[in-house]
Amino acid sequence: MSSISLRRSKRRKLKNEINVVPYIDVMLVLLIIFMVTTPLMNLGTDINLPDSRAMSLGSPQDPVVVSVYPDGQLALMVEQQNTAVTREDLVARLRGIHTQNPDATILVSGDGAASYQRIMNAIDLINEAGISKVSLISRPADSAN
């Protein structure tokens, strides 16, 4: 009996802990993958900008862009997030931006196929929100396809 009790005491006790090292390795690999692929994502929408030979102005750090599509739809891009908005929602959001930053400049990205009247209607909505600094975005004439 003494030999059996010696064998039992030499046996290792089972650990009831989870080994997290493989999970940490997987987490770090996923983190690296997301860090590499996130800047490559294109969050905007395609708009055919009109061509222009106008001089380029300096662009703001975090631009607020109002996009006007040929069918009259509007979209607002703030902090790289482009979302479709209604006319009332656009005015409300721009008022909020204006109260936080009275010197904010709004960029208007009108599709080349959009009518001039639709772009002017968007500028009217921006002015209705209390913002007077409005710039138009165009594509340089040299890069025209």
PyRosetta script that sets phi, psi and omega in degrees:
from pyrosetta import init, pose_from_sequence

init()
pose = pose_from_sequence("MSSISLRRSKRRKLKNEINVVPYIDVMLVLLIIFMVTTPLMNLGTDINLPDSRAMSLGSPQDPVVVSVYPDGQLALMVEQQNTAVTREDLVARLRGIHTQNPDATILVSGDGAASYQRIMNAIDLINEAGISKVSLISRPADSAN")
pose.set_psi(1, -31.7)
pose.set_omega(1, -178.8)
pose.set_phi(2, -66.1)
pose.set_psi(2, -32.4)
pose.set_omega(2, 179.3)
pose.set_phi(3, -70.4)
pose.set_psi(3, -33.5)
pose.set_omega(3, 178.6)
pose.set_phi(4, -69.3)
pose.set_psi(4, -40.2)
pose.set_omega(4, 179.4)
pose.set_phi(5, -69.0)
pose.set_psi(5, -30.5)
pose.set_omega(5, 176.5)
pose.set_phi(6, -68.3)
pose.set_psi(6, -39.2)
pose.set_omega(6, 178.3)
pose.set_phi(7, -63.7)
pose.set_psi(7, -40.8)
pose.set_omega(7, -179.4)
pose.set_phi(8, -67.6)
pose.set_psi(8, -36.4)
pose.set_omega(8, 179.9)
pose.set_phi(9, -72.8)
pose.set_psi(9, -25.8)
pose.set_omega(9, 178.0)
pose.set_phi(10, -80.0)
pose.set_psi(10, -18.6)
pose.set_omega(10, 178.5)
pose.set_phi(11, -64.9)
pose.set_psi(11, 144.7)
pose.set_omega(11, 177.7)
pose.set_phi(12, -77.7)
pose.set_psi(12, 146.4)
pose.set_omega(12, 175.0)
pose.set_phi(13, -80.6)
pose.set_psi(13, 146.6)
pose.set_omega(13, 177.2)
pose.set_phi(14, -73.8)
pose.set_psi(14, 139.4)
pose.set_omega(14, 177.1)
pose.set_phi(15, -91.5)
pose.set_psi(15, 138.4)
pose.set_omega(15, 177.4)
pose.set_phi(16, -107.0)
pose.set_psi(16, 41.1)
pose.set_omega(16, 179.4)
pose.set_phi(17, -114.8)
pose.set_psi(17, 150.8)
pose.set_omega(17, 178.5)
pose.set_phi(18, -92.7)
pose.set_psi(18, 134.1)
pose.set_omega(18, 176.8)
pose.set_phi(19, -82.6)
pose.set_psi(19, 110.7)
pose.set_omega(19, -174.3)
pose.set_phi(20, -95.9)
pose.set_psi(20, -3.1)
pose.set_omega(20, -177.5)
pose.set_phi(21, -58.9)
pose.set_psi(21, -45.8)
pose.set_omega(21, 178.7)
pose.set_phi(22, -63.1)
pose.set_psi(22, -33.7)
pose.set_omega(22, 179.3)
pose.set_phi(23, -68.0)
pose.set_psi(23, -36.5)
pose.set_omega(23, 177.9)
pose.set_phi(24, -66.3)
pose.set_psi(24, -40.2)
pose.set_omega(24, 178.1)
pose.set_phi(25, -61.7)
pose.set_psi(25, -45.4)
pose.set_omega(25, 179.0)
pose.set_phi(26, -63.6)
pose.set_psi(26, -41.2)
pose.set_omega(26, 179.7)
pose.set_phi(27, -61.7)
pose.set_psi(27, -43.2)
pose.set_omega(27, -179.6)
pose.set_phi(28, -66.3)
pose.set_psi(28, -38.7)
pose.set_omega(28, 177.3)
pose.set_phi(29, -63.5)
pose.set_psi(29, -44.5)
pose.set_omega(29, 178.0)
pose.set_phi(30, -63.5)
pose.set_psi(30, -39.2)
pose.set_omega(30, 177.9)
pose.set_phi(31, -60.5)
pose.set_psi(31, -44.2)
pose.set_omega(31, 179.1)
pose.set_phi(32, -64.9)
pose.set_psi(32, -41.9)
pose.set_omega(32, 179.3)
pose.set_phi(33, -61.2)
pose.set_psi(33, -45.8)
pose.set_omega(33, -179.5)
pose.set_phi(34, -68.5)
pose.set_psi(34, -34.0)
pose.set_omega(34, 178.2)
pose.set_phi(35, -67.1)
pose.set_psi(35, -33.0)
pose.set_omega(35, -179.7)
pose.set_phi(36, -79.3)
pose.set_psi(36, -40.6)
pose.set_omega(36, -173.7)
pose.set_phi(37, -84.0)
pose.set_psi(37, -23.0)
pose.set_omega(37, -177.0)
pose.set_phi(38, -61.3)
pose.set_psi(38, -45.5)
pose.set_omega(38, 178.7)
pose.set_phi(39, -65.8)
pose.set_psi(39, -18.9)
pose.set_omega(39, -177.8)
pose.set_phi(40, -83.7)
pose.set_psi(40, -11.5)
pose.set_omega(40, -179.0)
pose.set_phi(41, -73.1)
pose.set_psi(41, 135.5)
pose.set_omega(41, 177.5)
pose.set_phi(42, -100.4)
pose.set_psi(42, 107.7)
pose.set_omega(42, -175.3)
pose.set_phi(43, -91.8)
pose.set_psi(43, -9.7)
pose.set_omega(43, -177.7)
pose.set_phi(44, -84.2)
pose.set_psi(44, -177.1)
pose.set_omega(44, 176.4)
pose.set_phi(45, -118.3)
pose.set_psi(45, 161.1)
pose.set_omega(45, -177.2)
pose.set_phi(46, -82.8)
pose.set_psi(46, 125.1)
pose.set_omega(46, 175.2)
pose.set_phi(47, -132.6)
pose.set_psi(47, 132.8)
pose.set_omega(47, 176.6)
pose.set_phi(48, -85.3)
pose.set_psi(48, 99.3)
pose.set_omega(48, -178.3)
pose.set_phi(49, -73.5)
pose.set_psi(49, 147.1)
pose.set_omega(49, 175.4)
pose.set_phi(50, -72.2)
pose.set_psi(50, 156.1)
pose.set_omega(50, 179.8)
pose.set_phi(51, -85.8)
pose.set_psi(51, 149.9)
pose.set_omega(51, 179.8)
pose.set_phi(52, -154.8)
pose.set_psi(52, 148.7)
pose.set_omega(52, 174.5)
pose.set_phi(53, -103.9)
pose.set_psi(53, 14.9)
pose.set_omega(53, -179.8)
pose.set_phi(54, -67.6)
pose.set_psi(54, 150.9)
pose.set_omega(54, 178.4)
pose.set_phi(55, -68.0)
pose.set_psi(55, 142.8)
pose.set_omega(55, -179.1)
pose.set_phi(56, -80.6)
pose.set_psi(56, 136.8)
pose.set_omega(56, 175.4)
pose.set_phi(57, -100.2)
pose.set_psi(57, 161.5)
pose.set_omega(57, 175.6)
pose.set_phi(58, -65.9)
pose.set_psi(58, 139.4)
pose.set_omega(58, -179.1)
pose.set_phi(59, -98.2)
pose.set_psi(59, 147.3)
pose.set_omega(59, -179.9)
pose.set_phi(60, -67.1)
pose.set_psi(60, 161.0)
pose.set_omega(60, -177.9)
pose.set_phi(61, -62.5)
pose.set_psi(61, -55.5)
pose.set_omega(61, 179.3)
pose.set_phi(62, -114.2)
pose.set_psi(62, 85.8)
pose.set_omega(62, -174.2)
pose.set_phi(63, -71.1)
pose.set_psi(63, 147.3)
pose.set_omega(63, 171.4)
pose.set_phi(64, -107.2)
pose.set_psi(64, 116.9)
pose.set_omega(64, -173.0)
pose.set_phi(65, -116.5)
pose.set_psi(65, 128.7)
pose.set_omega(65, 172.8)
pose.set_phi(66, -102.6)
pose.set_psi(66, 119.9)
pose.set_omega(66, -179.8)
pose.set_phi(67, -99.5)
pose.set_psi(67, 135.6)
pose.set_omega(67, 178.3)
pose.set_phi(68, -117.7)
pose.set_psi(68, 122.1)
pose.set_omega(68, -178.0)
pose.set_phi(69, -97.5)
pose.set_psi(69, 161.0)
pose.set_omega(69, -177.1)
pose.set_phi(70, -58.2)
pose.set_psi(70, -30.1)
pose.set_omega(70, -179.2)
pose.set_phi(71, -85.2)
pose.set_psi(71, 3.8)
pose.set_omega(71, 178.0)
pose.set_phi(72, 93.5)
pose.set_psi(72, -3.3)
pose.set_omega(72, 177.8)
pose.set_phi(73, -66.1)
pose.set_psi(73, 150.0)
pose.set_omega(73, 179.8)
pose.set_phi(74, -120.3)
pose.set_psi(74, 148.5)
pose.set_omega(74, 174.9)
pose.set_phi(75, -139.2)
pose.set_psi(75, 150.2)
pose.set_omega(75, -179.9)
pose.set_phi(76, -122.7)
pose.set_psi(76, 125.0)
pose.set_omega(76, 178.3)
pose.set_phi(77, -111.2)
pose.set_psi(77, 115.3)
pose.set_omega(77, 176.6)
pose.set_phi(78, -127.7)
pose.set_psi(78, 127.2)
pose.set_omega(78, 179.2)
pose.set_phi(79, 53.9)
pose.set_psi(79, 47.9)
pose.set_omega(79, 176.3)
pose.set_phi(80, 65.9)
pose.set_psi(80, 14.3)
pose.set_omega(80, 176.8)
pose.set_phi(81, -110.0)
pose.set_psi(81, 112.8)
pose.set_omega(81, -178.4)
pose.set_phi(82, -100.7)
pose.set_psi(82, 118.5)
pose.set_omega(82, -178.8)
pose.set_phi(83, -129.8)
pose.set_psi(83, 139.9)
pose.set_omega(83, 176.4)
pose.set_phi(84, -71.0)
pose.set_psi(84, 139.4)
pose.set_omega(84, -177.8)
pose.set_phi(85, -135.9)
pose.set_psi(85, 156.8)
pose.set_omega(85, 172.0)
pose.set_phi(86, -87.0)
pose.set_psi(86, 171.5)
pose.set_omega(86, -179.5)
pose.set_phi(87, -62.2)
pose.set_psi(87, -43.1)
pose.set_omega(87, -178.3)
pose.set_phi(88, -67.7)
pose.set_psi(88, -41.4)
pose.set_omega(88, 179.8)
pose.set_phi(89, -65.0)
pose.set_psi(89, -38.4)
pose.set_omega(89, 179.0)
pose.set_phi(90, -61.9)
pose.set_psi(90, -46.1)
pose.set_omega(90, -179.5)
pose.set_phi(91, -63.0)
pose.set_psi(91, -42.9)
pose.set_omega(91, -178.7)
pose.set_phi(92, -64.0)
pose.set_psi(92, -44.2)
pose.set_omega(92, -179.4)
pose.set_phi(93, -67.1)
pose.set_psi(93, -39.8)
pose.set_omega(93, 179.4)
pose.set_phi(94, -68.2)
pose.set_psi(94, -33.4)
pose.set_omega(94, 174.7)
pose.set_phi(95, -62.6)
pose.set_psi(95, -41.5)
pose.set_omega(95, 177.5)
pose.set_phi(96, -62.6)
pose.set_psi(96, -41.9)
pose.set_omega(96, 177.8)
pose.set_phi(97, -64.3)
pose.set_psi(97, -40.1)
pose.set_omega(97, -178.7)
pose.set_phi(98, -66.9)
pose.set_psi(98, -36.4)
pose.set_omega(98, 178.9)
pose.set_phi(99, -69.5)
pose.set_psi(99, -33.4)
pose.set_omega(99, 177.9)
pose.set_phi(100, -75.4)
pose.set_psi(100, -37.4)
pose.set_omega(100, -177.4)
pose.set_phi(101, -139.9)
pose.set_psi(101, 93.4)
pose.set_omega(101, -178.3)
pose.set_phi(102, -63.1)
pose.set_psi(102, -21.0)
pose.set_omega(102, -179.7)
pose.set_phi(103, -94.2)
pose.set_psi(103, 12.9)
pose.set_omega(103, -177.3)
pose.set_phi(104, -64.0)
pose.set_psi(104, 138.3)
pose.set_omega(104, 175.0)
pose.set_phi(105, -105.4)
pose.set_psi(105, 132.0)
pose.set_omega(105, 179.8)
pose.set_phi(106, -103.3)
pose.set_psi(106, 131.2)
pose.set_omega(106, 177.0)
pose.set_phi(107, -99.9)
pose.set_psi(107, 133.9)
pose.set_omega(107, 178.7)
pose.set_phi(108, -106.5)
pose.set_psi(108, 121.1)
pose.set_omega(108, 178.9)
pose.set_phi(109, -109.0)
pose.set_psi(109, 94.0)
pose.set_omega(109, -178.8)
pose.set_phi(110, -95.1)
pose.set_psi(110, 132.2)
pose.set_omega(110, 177.2)
pose.set_phi(111, -62.8)
pose.set_psi(111, 143.5)
pose.set_omega(111, -179.2)
pose.set_phi(112, -61.3)
pose.set_psi(112, -26.6)
pose.set_omega(112, 179.7)
pose.set_phi(113, -87.9)
pose.set_psi(113, -7.9)
pose.set_omega(113, 179.4)
pose.set_phi(114, -74.1)
pose.set_psi(114, 143.9)
pose.set_omega(114, -179.9)
pose.set_phi(115, -70.9)
pose.set_psi(115, 153.1)
pose.set_omega(115, 179.9)
pose.set_phi(116, -60.2)
pose.set_psi(116, -35.3)
pose.set_omega(116, -179.3)
pose.set_phi(117, -63.8)
pose.set_psi(117, -39.1)
pose.set_omega(117, 179.6)
pose.set_phi(118, -66.9)
pose.set_psi(118, -37.6)
pose.set_omega(118, 177.6)
pose.set_phi(119, -68.3)
pose.set_psi(119, -39.9)
pose.set_omega(119, 177.7)
pose.set_phi(120, -66.7)
pose.set_psi(120, -34.6)
pose.set_omega(120, 176.3)
pose.set_phi(121, -63.5)
pose.set_psi(121, -38.3)
pose.set_omega(121, 177.5)
pose.set_phi(122, -65.7)
pose.set_psi(122, -40.5)
pose.set_omega(122, 178.6)
pose.set_phi(123, -66.0)
pose.set_psi(123, -36.6)
pose.set_omega(123, 175.6)
pose.set_phi(124, -61.6)
pose.set_psi(124, -40.6)
pose.set_omega(124, 178.4)
pose.set_phi(125, -64.5)
pose.set_psi(125, -38.5)
pose.set_omega(125, 178.5)
pose.set_phi(126, -64.7)
pose.set_psi(126, -43.4)
pose.set_omega(126, 176.7)
pose.set_phi(127, -65.0)
pose.set_psi(127, -34.8)
pose.set_omega(127, 177.5)
pose.set_phi(128, -63.3)
pose.set_psi(128, -29.0)
pose.set_omega(128, 178.2)
pose.set_phi(129, -78.1)
pose.set_psi(129, -5.7)
pose.set_omega(129, 177.6)
pose.set_phi(130, 97.8)
pose.set_psi(130, 7.8)
pose.set_omega(130, -178.2)
pose.set_phi(131, -99.8)
pose.set_psi(131, 127.6)
pose.set_omega(131, -179.0)
pose.set_phi(132, -108.6)
pose.set_psi(132, -13.0)
pose.set_omega(132, 179.3)
pose.set_phi(133, -93.0)
pose.set_psi(133, 102.7)
pose.set_omega(133, -177.3)
pose.set_phi(134, -128.2)
pose.set_psi(134, 133.4)
pose.set_omega(134, 176.8)
pose.set_phi(135, -125.6)
pose.set_psi(135, 149.1)
pose.set_omega(135, 178.1)
pose.set_phi(136, -100.2)
pose.set_psi(136, 142.8)
pose.set_omega(136, 177.7)
pose.set_phi(137, -101.0)
pose.set_psi(137, 134.8)
pose.set_omega(137, 173.7)
pose.set_phi(138, -137.6)
pose.set_psi(138, 165.6)
pose.set_omega(138, 178.0)
pose.set_phi(139, -96.4)
pose.set_psi(139, 137.1)
pose.set_omega(139, 178.4)
pose.set_phi(140, -57.4)
pose.set_psi(140, 142.5)
pose.set_omega(140, -177.3)
pose.set_phi(141, -62.0)
pose.set_psi(141, -28.4)
pose.set_omega(141, -179.4)
pose.set_phi(142, -69.1)
pose.set_psi(142, -26.6)
pose.set_omega(142, -177.6)
pose.set_phi(143, -94.5)
pose.set_psi(143, 10.9)
pose.set_omega(143, -179.9)
pose.set_phi(144, -67.0)
pose.set_psi(144, 142.6)
pose.set_omega(144, -179.5)
pose.set_phi(145, -89.4)
pose.dump_pdb("model.pdb")
